[in-house]
Amino acid sequence: MIMQPSHLKEAIAYQYLCGVVKLLRAKSIAQLPSSRALALEAGVSTSSMQRAMKRMHSQGTIIIKNKRWGARIAGVHAAAIKTNPHAIQIPEQKKHAEYRWEKIRRLITEDVLNGTYKENQKLPSFKELHLRFGDCYRTIVKALRACSDGGLIRESGNNYTVTPLSRPSRTTIYLFIPEIIFPANISVHDEGHRDFLRLAEVECKNRSLNLKIVDINNLDRRTLAPEYKAGAFGAIVYCSESFKENDSVMDFLLPFNRAVALIDEPEYFRAFNARHHRTHRNVRFFSAGASATAAKNIGTMLIRLGHRKVAFISMHGAEQFLFSRRRLNGLQAAYDSAGF
């Protein structure tokens, strides 16, 4: 028997696979047979067929997912779904499964925050927690230590006690916003700003926190300082287009060492990082409507609805504004992961 070299077997597998893809594409079928079935039909080994499939995958002709979803043809027209709705299979995005210790930590945290366990009160014993949750000693200890690391409880002998700081004494969130979106200045057309203020008010109310709105352009530091020091839980800063105004607000807030969330519409975070050499752990930046994740979710939804091509239109220009580039990158990531 004459043995064929491996590269020749791979070439045979590749040629056969090209013919299969062409035939299935004409029939608007996206799902490919298994590598084992293709190898038997082509008369080559499974490893040779798998190498051929990887070669076509690198060329962008087919998409290799995993054992469950197998391989499918890239770029099949949306008409394939109409003729065969089950031909194109888009795997659901995997969500992080909550571990048992994470669930126990979440339940204990909820019990402390809703007042089931008061300040300086001891938590139930390990035996009682075991009877309640049904988990082993190590899992319960891991959950309790996670709560302790977060400052919610503290170790007290062979047990844990709720710390006095677990229920905040400071109950006011200060919202610093530019003059243009101050409630008195919002016009009929500013639905986005109005919804943002309404949402902030509702979220604070749900957490038993007060919301106080402060105008960035008319910041009275002397009057606000003692009030903020006594009752501020933290601050939200809706960044202004003027970086000097943002700097003024941050110079006021940073010495108090409270949590600060900045809604960064005009890319102020670059100027902040350049100005402050050390990292402030209590400061977090959030981009307003500029998340690539949101755009990726939209792209995934469009793919599931059958759209195999998408047009991205930006009034600002993707090359000029960062948030346009992020949205475009999110859409591209969704379509790349699906193979279109």
C-alpha positions in Angstrom: 0.0 0.0 0.0 1.4 3.4 -1.0 1.3 5.9 1.9 0.3 9.5 0.9 2.3 12.3 2.6 0.4 14.4 5.1 0.5 17.6 3.0 -1.1 15.7 0.1 -3.9 14.4 2.4 -4.5 17.9 3.7 -4.7 19.2 0.1 -7.3 16.4 -0.8 -9.3 17.4 2.3 -9.1 21.0 1.5 -10.3 20.5 -2.1 -13.1 18.3 -0.9 -14.1 20.8 1.8 -14.2 23.7 -0.8 -16.6 21.6 -2.9 -18.8 20.9 0.2 -18.9 24.6 1.2 -19.8 25.7 -2.4 -22.6 23.1 -2.6 -24.1 24.0 0.9 -23.8 27.7 0.1 -25.8 27.2 -3.1 -28.5 25.4 -1.0 -28.4 28.2 1.6 -27.3 25.8 4.4 -24.9 27.2 6.9 -24.1 24.2 9.2 -21.3 21.9 8.1 -21.1 18.2 8.9 -18.7 17.1 11.6 -15.0 16.8 10.8 -15.2 13.1 11.2 -18.1 12.7 8.7 -16.3 14.9 6.2 -13.1 12.9 6.6 -14.9 9.6 5.9 -16.5 11.1 2.8 -13.2 12.5 1.5 -11.2 9.3 2.4 -8.7 11.1 4.6 -7.9 11.1 8.3 -9.9 13.3 10.8 -6.7 15.2 11.6 -6.1 16.1 8.0 -9.7 17.3 7.6 -9.4 19.4 10.8 -6.2 21.0 9.5 -8.1 21.8 6.2 -10.9 23.3 8.2 -8.5 25.4 10.3 -7.0 26.7 7.0 -10.4 27.7 5.7 -11.2 29.3 9.1 -8.0 31.4 8.8 -9.2 32.5 5.3 -12.6 33.5 6.7 -14.5 31.0 4.6 -15.9 29.0 7.6 -16.2 29.6 11.3 -15.1 27.0 13.8 -16.8 27.5 17.1 -16.6 24.5 19.5 -17.7 20.9 19.8 -21.3 21.8 20.5 -21.8 24.2 17.6 -19.3 22.7 15.2 -18.4 24.7 12.1 -20.5 26.7 9.7 -20.1 28.7 6.6 -19.2 32.4 7.0 -21.2 35.1 5.3 -24.3 33.1 4.4 -27.0 35.5 3.0 -29.9 36.3 5.3 -32.2 34.4 2.8 -30.7 31.2 4.3 -32.8 31.8 7.4 -36.0 32.2 5.4 -35.4 28.9 3.6 -34.0 27.0 6.6 -34.6 28.8 9.9 -32.5 26.3 11.8 -29.5 26.4 9.4 -27.7 29.3 11.1 -27.2 28.8 14.8 -25.9 31.7 16.8 -24.8 30.5 20.2 -26.1 32.3 23.2 -23.7 34.5 25.1 -22.5 32.6 28.1 -23.3 34.4 31.4 -21.1 34.0 34.4 -22.6 31.4 36.7 -22.8 32.6 40.3 -20.7 30.4 42.5 -22.2 29.1 45.7 -19.9 31.3 47.9 -20.9 34.3 45.8 -24.6 33.6 46.4 -24.1 33.2 50.1 -22.1 36.5 50.2 -25.0 38.2 48.3 -27.7 36.9 50.7 -25.7 37.8 53.8 -25.1 41.3 52.4 -28.8 41.7 51.6 -29.6 40.7 55.2 -27.3 43.3 56.6 -28.4 46.1 54.4 -32.1 45.5 54.9 -31.7 45.4 58.7 -32.1 41.6 59.4 -28.7 41.8 61.2 -28.2 45.0 63.1 -25.0 46.9 63.8 -22.7 45.1 66.2 -24.9 42.0 66.1 -23.3 38.6 65.7 -24.1 36.6 62.7 -25.5 33.0 63.1 -23.0 30.3 63.9 -21.3 28.2 61.2 -23.7 25.3 62.1 -26.7 27.5 61.7 -25.5 28.9 58.4 -24.8 25.4 57.2 -28.4 24.4 58.0 -29.7 27.5 56.2 -27.6 27.3 53.0 -26.7 23.6 53.0 -23.1 24.2 52.0 -19.9 23.0 53.4 -17.8 24.8 56.0 -15.2 26.0 53.5 -17.8 27.5 51.2 -19.4 29.4 54.0 -16.1 30.6 55.4 -15.1 31.9 51.9 -18.3 33.9 51.6 -17.9 35.4 55.1 -14.3 36.3 54.4 -15.4 38.1 51.2 -17.9 40.1 53.3 -15.2 40.8 55.8 -12.8 42.0 53.1 -15.5 44.4 51.9 -15.9 45.9 55.4 -19.5 44.6 55.9 -18.7 42.4 58.8 -15.6 41.8 61.1 -14.2 38.7 62.7 -15.1 38.4 66.4 -13.7 35.3 68.1 -15.2 32.2 66.4 -17.9 34.2 64.7 -18.5 37.4 62.7 -20.1 40.7 63.8 -21.8 43.3 61.7 -19.6 46.5 61.5 -21.1 49.8 62.5 -20.2 51.3 59.1 -22.2 48.7 57.1 -25.2 51.0 57.2 -24.0 54.4 56.0 -24.6 57.5 58.1 -24.0 59.8 55.2 -27.1 59.8 53.1 -26.7 62.4 50.3 -25.5 62.0 46.8 -24.3 65.2 45.2 -24.8 65.5 41.5 -22.6 68.2 39.9 -23.9 69.1 36.4 -23.2 71.9 33.9 -25.5 74.9 33.7 -26.9 73.8 30.4 -28.6 70.6 31.8 -29.6 72.2 35.1 -33.4 71.4 35.7 -34.4 75.1 35.2 -32.5 75.3 31.9 -33.6 72.1 30.3 -35.6 72.7 27.1 -38.4 70.7 25.7 -36.0 68.9 23.3 -33.5 67.8 26.0 -35.3 64.4 26.7 -32.0 62.6 27.3 -30.9 65.1 30.1 -34.3 65.0 31.6 -34.4 61.2 31.7 -30.9 61.1 33.2 -32.0 63.4 36.1 -35.2 61.5 36.6 -33.2 58.2 36.7 -30.7 59.5 39.2 -33.5 60.6 41.4 -35.3 57.3 41.3 -32.1 55.2 41.9 -31.2 57.3 44.9 -34.8 57.0 46.3 -34.7 53.2 45.9 -31.5 53.2 48.1 -32.9 55.6 50.7 -30.4 58.3 49.6 -31.1 61.9 49.1 -30.1 63.6 45.8 -28.8 67.2 45.7 -28.1 68.9 42.4 -25.2 71.4 42.3 -24.4 73.7 39.3 -20.8 73.3 38.2 -20.7 76.8 36.9 -21.8 78.4 40.2 -19.9 76.3 42.7 -19.8 78.0 46.2 -17.0 76.0 47.9 -17.1 77.8 51.2 -20.8 77.1 51.8 -20.8 73.6 50.4 -17.6 72.2 52.1 -19.0 71.7 55.7 -22.3 70.4 54.3 -20.5 67.9 52.0 -18.1 66.7 54.7 -21.0 66.0 57.1 -23.5 64.3 54.9 -22.1 63.3 51.5 -22.2 59.6 50.7 -20.4 60.4 47.4 -20.7 62.5 44.2 -21.6 62.1 40.6 -20.0 64.6 38.2 -21.6 65.1 34.7 -18.5 66.5 33.0 -18.6 69.9 31.4 -17.1 70.7 28.0 -14.8 73.1 29.9 -12.0 71.0 31.5 -11.2 74.0 33.8 -14.7 73.7 35.4 -14.2 69.9 35.8 -10.8 70.5 37.4 -12.4 72.9 39.8 -15.0 70.4 40.9 -12.4 67.6 41.3 -10.1 69.9 43.3 -13.0 70.4 45.7 -14.0 66.7 45.9 -10.7 64.8 46.1 -9.6 66.0 49.6 -12.8 64.5 51.1 -11.8 61.0 49.9 -15.4 60.0 49.0 -16.5 57.9 46.1 -16.8 60.0 42.9 -18.3 58.8 39.6 -17.6 60.9 36.5 -19.9 60.8 33.5 -17.3 61.6 30.9 -18.9 62.9 27.8 -16.1 65.2 26.5 -13.2 62.8 27.2 -12.1 64.6 30.3 -10.5 61.4 31.7 -7.4 62.0 29.6 -6.9 65.4 31.0 -7.6 64.1 34.6 -5.1 61.3 34.3 -2.4 63.6 32.9 -3.0 66.1 35.7 -3.1 63.6 38.6 0.0 61.4 38.6 -1.2 59.0 41.3 -4.3 56.8 40.9 -7.4 57.7 42.9 -9.1 54.5 43.8 -12.3 56.2 44.8 -12.7 57.9 41.3 -14.4 56.1 38.5 -15.0 57.3 34.9 -18.0 56.2 32.9 -18.5 57.1 29.2 -21.9 58.5 28.3 -23.4 56.4 25.5 -19.9 55.4 24.3 -19.7 51.8 25.4 -18.5 49.3 22.9 -20.4 46.6 24.9 -23.7 48.3 24.2 -23.0 48.4 20.5 -21.9 44.7 20.6 -25.2 43.8 22.2 -27.1 45.7 19.4 -25.0 43.9 16.8 -25.8 40.5 18.3 -29.5 41.3 18.3 -29.4 42.3 14.7 -27.6 39.1 13.7 -30.3 37.0 15.5 -33.0 38.9 13.6 -31.3 37.9 10.4 -29.3 40.9 9.4 -26.0 39.9 7.8 -24.9 43.4 6.9 -25.1 46.6 8.9 -24.5 50.2 8.1 -22.9 52.4 10.8 -23.8 56.1 10.4 -22.3 58.8 12.7 -23.1 62.4 12.5 -19.8 63.2 14.2 -17.5 60.9 12.2 -15.9 57.8 13.5 -12.4 59.1 13.0 -13.0 62.3 15.0 -14.8 61.3 18.1 -13.9 58.5 20.5 -17.4 57.4 21.3 -18.2 56.9 17.6 -15.1 54.7 17.3 -16.1 52.6 20.3 -19.6 52.1 18.9 -18.2 51.0 15.6 -15.7 48.7 17.3 -18.6 47.1 19.3 -20.6 46.4 16.1 -17.6 45.0 14.4 -16.8 42.7 17.3 -20.4 41.3 17.2 -20.2 40.6 13.5 -16.6 39.3 13.6 -17.5 36.8 16.4 -20.5 35.6 14.3 -18.3 35.3 11.2 -19.9 38.0 9.1 
